Amino acid sequence: MRLTTLRHVAVLTLALLTTPALSAEITDVTGRTVEIDLPAKRVIVGEARQIHVIAALKGEQTFDTIVGWRDDIITKDPDSYKAYAEHFPQIEKLPRFGYVPQGDFSLETAISLSPDVITLNLEAEKSAKESGFEEKAAAAGIKVVYLDFRIDPDRNSEASIAILGRLFGAEERAKEFIAYRRAEIARVTDRLAAVKDLKRPNVFIERSPGISGENTCCRTFGPVNFGAMVEQAGGHNIGADVIKTTFGDLNPEQLVLADPEHIIVTGSNWAVESDINQFVPVGRGADLTLARERLANLMTRTPFPELKAVKTGKVHAAWHQFYGAPYEFFPIQQFANWFHPDLFADLDPEANFAEFHKRFLPVTYQPGYFVSLEKGSN
């Protein structure tokens, strides 16, 4: 009996020693259930701009478990990359990957880094499945988790923050971030809801003009993403009258017919990838004199000079990267200031975003995310 008992104890001890780290299930934004050991010890960030969320969750430990990331932050958001590289110089040597839908993400290199998980944006799902990326990653013991801050942020942003919180062992911080985000948006939406017969100005928001091609008008947003931000800020997004997807094109005649009271263009520092360099370079630490000059130049295109917004100087630019990070409380507040200046005279979006940096982020705040024209300046 004693020998049997000793053997039983030995078996139990061996089982405890060989049991893997705590395994849990995560449901990603596609509805897939992924079983993974948490927190993940080695992560490849399949869209580097997800760092805007990860940094809010992990602070000084942001890169402790990241073993590689996509190269998009360097080409599409270099000002943010510079900020993080100055604070975390080790990321200069972090392995970089391409984009799954373009076929230049090296899964072989990823496998060599022995990651537990690769996070991908939702728009990569179709390519990842059809190319066999998911299947090959699974065969190598790598989990794939999909997030979304872009296609349908209202539905998926909070879920994606929570998922990253679990992956990085920062669940309480994720809850804090979500609560903060909700409260900052409510500072605008609650006040608007209390206004009887709110007059919503017509708003046209143009997606990334001046980055490439012939720089013609008029790519815009449907009822989600920046389009939804316009609505939450008390404006009427004219793009949603025609376009029901994330973004699409209006023709100039439709824009003239709508004759918006405000025009907002999205811009960023796209110097690395732009072929015409006519974009509005707003963002962290932007040169606002140059940004204003570029914005004025964009308003010389057909049909802008004949529009009410241009004639009255209600023309603005906003940082394009807000469309892929759950910092939309900041543009919502700024838009509300533009659309309803009297109602939101006491709201200071710049001060609020600076406070967010102090509370959540390891990098310091620098202004430059918005610019506006004055009447007659174009």
Disulfide bonds with the S-S distance in Angstrom:
Cys217-Cys218 1.43
